[in-house]
Amino acid sequence: MDHPGYSENKTKVIKRLRRVQGQVKGIEKMVDDDRYCIDVLEQVSAATRALQGVALALMEDHLSHCVANAIKDGGHEADIKIKEAYLAIERLVKS
């Protein structure tokens, strides 16, 4: 089986996800501590941007590895990978 496009960057992806996890735990603590709404919302926004950054990095790896290889090989698999990428981008844009 082919490796995911992010295989070479797996450590970086995990590090970024752990950072987001820490941000979310911090937001939970802020709510538990009855912090000001706007301060909490700012942290939610920061965590959202951080997750979007992870998604964009994963998409870049997917396009440059999985999709590029499928296009190089041609055939029906290329069409499938392009459609998958399009749908993933569509979901990101709508989120």
C-alpha positions as CSV (number, residue, x, y, z in Angstrom):
1,M,0.0,0.0,0.0
2,D,1.2,3.5,-0.8
3,H,2.1,5.7,2.2
4,P,0.1,8.8,3.0
5,G,1.4,12.0,1.6
6,Y,2.1,13.3,5.0
7,S,4.4,10.4,5.9
8,E,7.6,12.5,5.7
9,N,6.0,15.2,7.8
10,K,4.2,12.9,10.3
11,T,6.2,14.2,13.3
12,K,5.4,17.8,12.4
13,V,1.7,17.0,11.9
14,I,1.6,15.3,15.3
15,K,3.4,18.1,17.0
16,R,1.0,20.7,15.5
17,L,-2.0,18.5,16.6
18,R,-0.7,18.3,20.1
19,R,-0.3,22.0,20.2
20,V,-4.0,22.4,19.1
21,Q,-4.9,19.9,21.8
22,G,-3.2,22.0,24.4
23,Q,-5.0,25.1,23.1
24,V,-8.4,23.3,23.5
25,K,-7.5,22.2,27.0
26,G,-6.6,25.8,27.8
27,I,-10.0,26.9,26.4
28,E,-11.7,24.4,28.6
29,K,-9.8,25.7,31.7
30,M,-10.8,29.3,30.7
31,V,-14.5,28.3,30.7
32,D,-14.0,26.4,33.9
33,D,-12.4,29.5,35.4
34,D,-15.3,31.7,34.2
35,R,-13.1,33.8,32.0
36,Y,-14.5,36.7,29.9
37,C,-16.4,35.5,26.9
38,I,-14.4,37.5,24.4
39,D,-11.1,36.1,25.7
40,V,-12.5,32.6,25.3
41,L,-13.8,33.3,21.8
42,E,-10.3,34.7,20.8
43,Q,-8.8,31.4,21.9
44,V,-11.4,29.4,20.1
45,S,-10.6,31.4,17.0
46,A,-6.8,30.8,17.4
47,A,-7.4,27.0,17.8
48,T,-9.6,27.0,14.7
49,R,-6.9,28.7,12.7
50,A,-4.3,26.2,14.0
51,L,-6.5,23.3,12.9
52,Q,-7.0,25.0,9.5
53,G,-3.2,25.2,9.3
54,V,-2.9,21.5,9.9
55,A,-5.6,20.8,7.3
56,L,-3.8,23.0,4.7
57,A,-0.5,21.3,5.4
58,L,-2.1,17.8,5.0
59,M,-3.8,19.0,1.8
60,E,-0.5,20.3,0.4
61,D,1.1,16.9,1.1
62,H,-1.8,15.1,-0.4
63,L,-1.7,17.1,-3.6
64,S,2.0,16.9,-4.0
65,H,2.3,13.2,-3.3
66,C,-0.9,11.2,-3.7
67,V,-2.6,13.3,-6.4
68,A,0.6,14.0,-8.3
69,N,1.5,10.3,-8.4
70,A,-1.9,9.3,-9.5
71,I,-1.8,11.9,-12.3
72,K,1.6,10.7,-13.3
73,D,0.3,7.1,-13.5
74,G,-2.9,8.3,-15.3
75,G,-6.1,6.4,-15.7
76,H,-9.2,6.1,-13.5
77,E,-7.2,6.4,-10.3
78,A,-6.1,10.0,-11.3
79,D,-9.7,11.0,-11.7
80,I,-10.6,9.5,-8.3
81,K,-7.7,11.3,-6.5
82,I,-8.6,14.6,-8.2
83,K,-12.3,14.3,-7.2
84,E,-11.3,13.4,-3.6
85,A,-9.0,16.4,-3.4
86,Y,-11.8,18.7,-4.8
87,L,-14.3,17.4,-2.2
88,A,-11.8,17.8,0.6
89,I,-11.1,21.4,-0.5
90,E,-14.8,22.0,-0.7
91,R,-15.3,20.8,2.9
92,L,-12.4,23.0,4.1
93,V,-13.8,26.1,2.4
94,K,-17.2,25.5,3.9
95,S,-15.9,25.0,7.4
